[in-house]
Amino acid sequence: MTSASQGSTGLAERYATALYDLAEQDKALDAVATELQTIQDLISATPDMQRLIRSPVISGKNSVAPWTRSWQSCRQAR
């Protein structure tokens, strides 16, 4: 594993731990798990979202609008 991927894995672990701790504190583990599954389903079903996540060229600022549109569409469909 490269140091770059280790750094990114460490960051992901910190975010995951923080998310879990907050969800547990708010007694919302099931709700958060459902939302995470929805995000995973959205990414799996949408090639554009997969490209958006993987592209080093698209900045976080430029990825917000596509994510927001996709998330709203997905939530309305459920």
Distance bins in CASP14 RR format, pairs under 12 A and 6 or more apart:
PFRMAT RR
TARGET T0000
AUTHOR 0000-0000-0000
RMODE 2
METHOD distances of the structure
MODEL  1
1 7 0 0 0 0 1 0 0 0 0 0 0
1 8 0 0 0 0 0 1 0 0 0 0 0
1 9 1 0 0 1 0 0 0 0 0 0 0
1 10 0 0 0 0 0 1 0 0 0 0 0
2 8 0 0 0 0 1 0 0 0 0 0 0
2 9 0 0 0 0 0 1 0 0 0 0 0
3 9 0 0 0 0 0 1 0 0 0 0 0
3 10 0 0 0 0 0 1 0 0 0 0 0
4 10 0 0 0 0 0 1 0 0 0 0 0
4 11 0 0 0 0 0 1 0 0 0 0 0
4 56 0 0 0 0 0 1 0 0 0 0 0
5 11 0 0 0 0 0 1 0 0 0 0 0
5 12 0 0 0 0 0 1 0 0 0 0 0
6 12 0 0 0 0 0 1 0 0 0 0 0
6 13 0 0 0 0 0 1 0 0 0 0 0
7 13 0 0 0 0 1 0 0 0 0 0 0
7 14 0 0 0 0 0 1 0 0 0 0 0
8 14 0 0 0 0 0 1 0 0 0 0 0
8 15 0 0 0 0 0 1 0 0 0 0 0
8 56 0 0 0 0 0 1 0 0 0 0 0
9 15 0 0 0 0 0 1 0 0 0 0 0
9 16 0 0 0 0 0 1 0 0 0 0 0
10 16 0 0 0 0 1 0 0 0 0 0 0
10 17 0 0 0 0 1 0 0 0 0 0 0
10 18 0 0 0 0 0 1 0 0 0 0 0
11 17 0 0 0 0 0 1 0 0 0 0 0
11 18 0 0 0 0 0 1 0 0 0 0 0
12 18 0 0 0 0 0 1 0 0 0 0 0
12 19 0 0 0 0 0 1 0 0 0 0 0
13 19 0 0 0 0 0 1 0 0 0 0 0
13 20 0 0 0 0 0 1 0 0 0 0 0
14 20 0 0 0 0 0 1 0 0 0 0 0
14 21 0 0 0 0 0 1 0 0 0 0 0
15 21 0 0 0 0 0 1 0 0 0 0 0
15 22 0 0 0 0 0 1 0 0 0 0 0
15 36 0 0 0 0 0 1 0 0 0 0 0
16 22 0 0 0 0 0 1 0 0 0 0 0
16 23 0 0 0 0 0 1 0 0 0 0 0
16 32 0 0 0 0 0 1 0 0 0 0 0
16 36 0 0 0 0 1 0 0 0 0 0 0
17 23 0 0 0 0 0 1 0 0 0 0 0
17 24 0 0 0 0 0 1 0 0 0 0 0
18 24 0 0 0 0 0 1 0 0 0 0 0
18 25 0 0 0 0 0 1 0 0 0 0 0
18 32 0 0 0 0 0 1 0 0 0 0 0
19 25 0 0 0 0 0 1 0 0 0 0 0
19 26 0 0 0 0 0 1 0 0 0 0 0
19 28 0 0 0 0 0 1 0 0 0 0 0
19 29 0 0 0 0 0 1 0 0 0 0 0
19 31 0 0 0 0 0 1 0 0 0 0 0
19 32 1 0 0 1 0 0 0 0 0 0 0
19 33 0 0 0 0 0 1 0 0 0 0 0
19 35 0 0 0 0 1 0 0 0 0 0 0
19 36 0 0 0 0 1 0 0 0 0 0 0
19 39 0 0 0 0 0 1 0 0 0 0 0
20 26 0 0 0 0 0 1 0 0 0 0 0
20 28 0 0 0 0 0 1 0 0 0 0 0
20 29 1 0 0 1 0 0 0 0 0 0 0
20 32 1 0 0 1 0 0 0 0 0 0 0
20 33 0 0 0 0 1 0 0 0 0 0 0
20 36 0 0 0 0 0 1 0 0 0 0 0
21 28 0 0 0 0 0 1 0 0 0 0 0
21 29 0 0 0 0 0 1 0 0 0 0 0
21 32 0 0 0 0 0 1 0 0 0 0 0
22 28 0 0 0 0 1 0 0 0 0 0 0
22 29 0 0 0 0 0 1 0 0 0 0 0
22 31 0 0 0 0 0 1 0 0 0 0 0
22 32 0 0 0 0 1 0 0 0 0 0 0
23 29 1 0 1 0 0 0 0 0 0 0 0
23 30 0 0 0 0 1 0 0 0 0 0 0
23 31 1 0 0 1 0 0 0 0 0 0 0
23 32 1 0 1 0 0 0 0 0 0 0 0
23 33 0 0 0 0 1 0 0 0 0 0 0
23 34 0 0 0 0 0 1 0 0 0 0 0
23 35 0 0 0 0 1 0 0 0 0 0 0
23 36 0 0 0 0 1 0 0 0 0 0 0
24 30 0 0 0 0 0 1 0 0 0 0 0
24 31 0 0 0 0 0 1 0 0 0 0 0
24 32 0 0 0 0 1 0 0 0 0 0 0
24 33 0 0 0 0 0 1 0 0 0 0 0
25 32 0 0 0 0 0 1 0 0 0 0 0
26 32 0 0 0 0 1 0 0 0 0 0 0
28 34 0 0 0 0 1 0 0 0 0 0 0
28 35 0 0 0 0 1 0 0 0 0 0 0
28 36 0 0 0 0 0 1 0 0 0 0 0
29 35 0 0 0 0 0 1 0 0 0 0 0
29 36 0 0 0 0 0 1 0 0 0 0 0
30 36 0 0 0 0 0 1 0 0 0 0 0
30 37 0 0 0 0 0 1 0 0 0 0 0
31 37 0 0 0 0 0 1 0 0 0 0 0
31 38 0 0 0 0 0 1 0 0 0 0 0
32 38 0 0 0 0 0 1 0 0 0 0 0
32 39 0 0 0 0 0 1 0 0 0 0 0
33 39 0 0 0 0 0 1 0 0 0 0 0
33 40 0 0 0 0 0 1 0 0 0 0 0
34 40 0 0 0 0 0 1 0 0 0 0 0
34 41 0 0 0 0 0 1 0 0 0 0 0
34 74 0 0 0 0 0 1 0 0 0 0 0
34 75 0 0 0 0 0 1 0 0 0 0 0
34 78 0 0 0 0 1 0 0 0 0 0 0
35 41 0 0 0 0 0 1 0 0 0 0 0
35 42 0 0 0 0 0 1 0 0 0 0 0
35 71 0 0 0 0 1 0 0 0 0 0 0
35 74 0 0 0 0 0 1 0 0 0 0 0
35 75 0 0 0 0 1 0 0 0 0 0 0
35 78 0 0 0 0 0 1 0 0 0 0 0
36 42 0 0 0 0 0 1 0 0 0 0 0
36 43 0 0 0 0 0 1 0 0 0 0 0
37 43 0 0 0 0 0 1 0 0 0 0 0
37 44 0 0 0 0 0 1 0 0 0 0 0
37 74 0 0 0 0 0 1 0 0 0 0 0
37 78 0 0 0 0 0 1 0 0 0 0 0
38 44 0 0 0 0 0 1 0 0 0 0 0
38 45 0 0 0 0 0 1 0 0 0 0 0
38 70 0 0 0 0 0 1 0 0 0 0 0
38 71 0 0 0 0 1 0 0 0 0 0 0
38 72 0 0 0 0 0 1 0 0 0 0 0
38 73 0 0 0 0 0 1 0 0 0 0 0
38 74 1 0 0 1 0 0 0 0 0 0 0
38 75 1 0 0 1 0 0 0 0 0 0 0
38 76 0 0 0 0 0 1 0 0 0 0 0
38 77 0 0 0 0 1 0 0 0 0 0 0
38 78 1 0 0 1 0 0 0 0 0 0 0
39 45 0 0 0 0 0 1 0 0 0 0 0
39 46 0 0 0 0 0 1 0 0 0 0 0
39 49 0 0 0 0 1 0 0 0 0 0 0
39 53 0 0 0 0 0 1 0 0 0 0 0
39 67 0 0 0 0 1 0 0 0 0 0 0
39 70 0 0 0 0 1 0 0 0 0 0 0
39 71 1 0 0 1 0 0 0 0 0 0 0
39 74 0 0 0 0 1 0 0 0 0 0 0
39 75 0 0 0 0 0 1 0 0 0 0 0
40 46 0 0 0 0 0 1 0 0 0 0 0
40 49 0 0 0 0 0 1 0 0 0 0 0
40 50 0 0 0 0 0 1 0 0 0 0 0
40 53 0 0 0 0 0 1 0 0 0 0 0
40 74 0 0 0 0 0 1 0 0 0 0 0
41 49 0 0 0 0 0 1 0 0 0 0 0
41 70 0 0 0 0 0 1 0 0 0 0 0
41 71 0 0 0 0 0 1 0 0 0 0 0
41 74 1 0 0 1 0 0 0 0 0 0 0
41 75 0 0 0 0 0 1 0 0 0 0 0
41 77 0 0 0 0 0 1 0 0 0 0 0
41 78 0 0 0 0 1 0 0 0 0 0 0
42 48 0 0 0 0 0 1 0 0 0 0 0
42 49 1 0 1 0 0 0 0 0 0 0 0
42 50 0 0 0 0 1 0 0 0 0 0 0
42 52 0 0 0 0 0 1 0 0 0 0 0
42 53 0 0 0 0 0 1 0 0 0 0 0
42 66 0 0 0 0 0 1 0 0 0 0 0
42 67 0 0 0 0 1 0 0 0 0 0 0
42 68 0 0 0 0 0 1 0 0 0 0 0
42 69 0 0 0 0 0 1 0 0 0 0 0
42 70 1 0 1 0 0 0 0 0 0 0 0
42 71 1 0 0 1 0 0 0 0 0 0 0
42 72 0 0 0 0 0 1 0 0 0 0 0
42 73 0 0 0 0 1 0 0 0 0 0 0
42 74 1 0 1 0 0 0 0 0 0 0 0
42 75 0 0 0 0 1 0 0 0 0 0 0
42 77 0 0 0 0 0 1 0 0 0 0 0
42 78 0 0 0 0 0 1 0 0 0 0 0
43 49 1 0 1 0 0 0 0 0 0 0 0
43 50 1 0 0 1 0 0 0 0 0 0 0
43 51 0 0 0 0 0 1 0 0 0 0 0
43 52 0 0 0 0 1 0 0 0 0 0 0
43 53 1 0 0 1 0 0 0 0 0 0 0
43 54 0 0 0 0 0 1 0 0 0 0 0
43 66 0 0 0 0 0 1 0 0 0 0 0
43 67 0 0 0 0 0 1 0 0 0 0 0
43 70 0 0 0 0 1 0 0 0 0 0 0
43 71 0 0 0 0 0 1 0 0 0 0 0
43 74 0 0 0 0 0 1 0 0 0 0 0
44 50 1 0 0 1 0 0 0 0 0 0 0
44 53 0 0 0 0 0 1 0 0 0 0 0
44 74 0 0 0 0 0 1 0 0 0 0 0
45 70 0 0 0 0 1 0 0 0 0 0 0
45 73 0 0 0 0 0 1 0 0 0 0 0
45 74 0 0 0 0 1 0 0 0 0 0 0
45 77 0 0 0 0 0 1 0 0 0 0 0
46 52 0 0 0 0 1 0 0 0 0 0 0
46 53 0 0 0 0 0 1 0 0 0 0 0
46 66 0 0 0 0 1 0 0 0 0 0 0
46 67 0 0 0 0 0 1 0 0 0 0 0
46 69 0 0 0 0 0 1 0 0 0 0 0
46 70 1 0 0 1 0 0 0 0 0 0 0
46 71 0 0 0 0 0 1 0 0 0 0 0
46 73 0 0 0 0 1 0 0 0 0 0 0
46 74 0 0 0 0 1 0 0 0 0 0 0
47 53 0 0 0 0 0 1 0 0 0 0 0
47 54 0 0 0 0 0 1 0 0 0 0 0
47 70 0 0 0 0 0 1 0 0 0 0 0
48 54 0 0 0 0 0 1 0 0 0 0 0
48 55 0 0 0 0 0 1 0 0 0 0 0
48 58 0 0 0 0 0 1 0 0 0 0 0
48 63 0 0 0 0 0 1 0 0 0 0 0
48 66 1 0 0 1 0 0 0 0 0 0 0
48 67 0 0 0 0 0 1 0 0 0 0 0
48 69 0 0 0 0 0 1 0 0 0 0 0
48 70 1 0 0 1 0 0 0 0 0 0 0
48 73 0 0 0 0 0 1 0 0 0 0 0
49 55 0 0 0 0 0 1 0 0 0 0 0
49 58 0 0 0 0 0 1 0 0 0 0 0
49 63 0 0 0 0 1 0 0 0 0 0 0
49 66 1 0 0 1 0 0 0 0 0 0 0
49 67 1 0 0 1 0 0 0 0 0 0 0
49 68 0 0 0 0 0 1 0 0 0 0 0
49 69 0 0 0 0 0 1 0 0 0 0 0
49 70 1 0 1 0 0 0 0 0 0 0 0
49 71 0 0 0 0 1 0 0 0 0 0 0
49 73 0 0 0 0 0 1 0 0 0 0 0
49 74 0 0 0 0 1 0 0 0 0 0 0
50 66 0 0 0 0 0 1 0 0 0 0 0
50 70 0 0 0 0 0 1 0 0 0 0 0
51 57 0 0 0 0 0 1 0 0 0 0 0
51 58 0 0 0 0 1 0 0 0 0 0 0
51 63 0 0 0 0 0 1 0 0 0 0 0
51 66 0 0 0 0 1 0 0 0 0 0 0
52 58 1 0 0 1 0 0 0 0 0 0 0
52 59 0 0 0 0 0 1 0 0 0 0 0
52 60 0 0 0 0 1 0 0 0 0 0 0
52 62 0 0 0 0 1 0 0 0 0 0 0
52 63 1 0 1 0 0 0 0 0 0 0 0
52 64 0 0 0 0 0 1 0 0 0 0 0
52 65 0 0 0 0 0 1 0 0 0 0 0
52 66 1 0 1 0 0 0 0 0 0 0 0
52 67 1 0 0 1 0 0 0 0 0 0 0
52 68 0 0 0 0 0 1 0 0 0 0 0
52 69 0 0 0 0 0 1 0 0 0 0 0
52 70 0 0 0 0 1 0 0 0 0 0 0
53 60 0 0 0 0 0 1 0 0 0 0 0
53 63 0 0 0 0 1 0 0 0 0 0 0
53 66 0 0 0 0 0 1 0 0 0 0 0
53 67 0 0 0 0 1 0 0 0 0 0 0
53 70 0 0 0 0 0 1 0 0 0 0 0
54 63 0 0 0 0 0 1 0 0 0 0 0
55 62 0 0 0 0 1 0 0 0 0 0 0
55 63 0 0 0 0 1 0 0 0 0 0 0
55 66 0 0 0 0 0 1 0 0 0 0 0
56 63 0 0 0 0 0 1 0 0 0 0 0
57 63 0 0 0 0 0 1 0 0 0 0 0
58 64 0 0 0 0 0 1 0 0 0 0 0
58 65 0 0 0 0 0 1 0 0 0 0 0
58 66 0 0 0 0 1 0 0 0 0 0 0
58 67 0 0 0 0 0 1 0 0 0 0 0
59 65 0 0 0 0 0 1 0 0 0 0 0
60 66 0 0 0 0 0 1 0 0 0 0 0
60 67 0 0 0 0 1 0 0 0 0 0 0
61 67 0 0 0 0 0 1 0 0 0 0 0
62 68 0 0 0 0 0 1 0 0 0 0 0
63 69 0 0 0 0 0 1 0 0 0 0 0
63 70 0 0 0 0 0 1 0 0 0 0 0
63 71 0 0 0 0 0 1 0 0 0 0 0
64 70 0 0 0 0 0 1 0 0 0 0 0
64 71 0 0 0 0 0 1 0 0 0 0 0
65 71 0 0 0 0 0 1 0 0 0 0 0
65 72 0 0 0 0 0 1 0 0 0 0 0
66 72 0 0 0 0 0 1 0 0 0 0 0
66 73 0 0 0 0 0 1 0 0 0 0 0
67 73 0 0 0 0 0 1 0 0 0 0 0
67 74 0 0 0 0 0 1 0 0 0 0 0
68 74 0 0 0 0 0 1 0 0 0 0 0
68 75 0 0 0 0 0 1 0 0 0 0 0
69 75 0 0 0 0 0 1 0 0 0 0 0
69 76 0 0 0 0 0 1 0 0 0 0 0
70 76 0 0 0 0 0 1 0 0 0 0 0
70 77 0 0 0 0 0 1 0 0 0 0 0
71 77 0 0 0 0 0 1 0 0 0 0 0
71 78 0 0 0 0 0 1 0 0 0 0 0
72 78 0 0 0 0 0 1 0 0 0 0 0
END
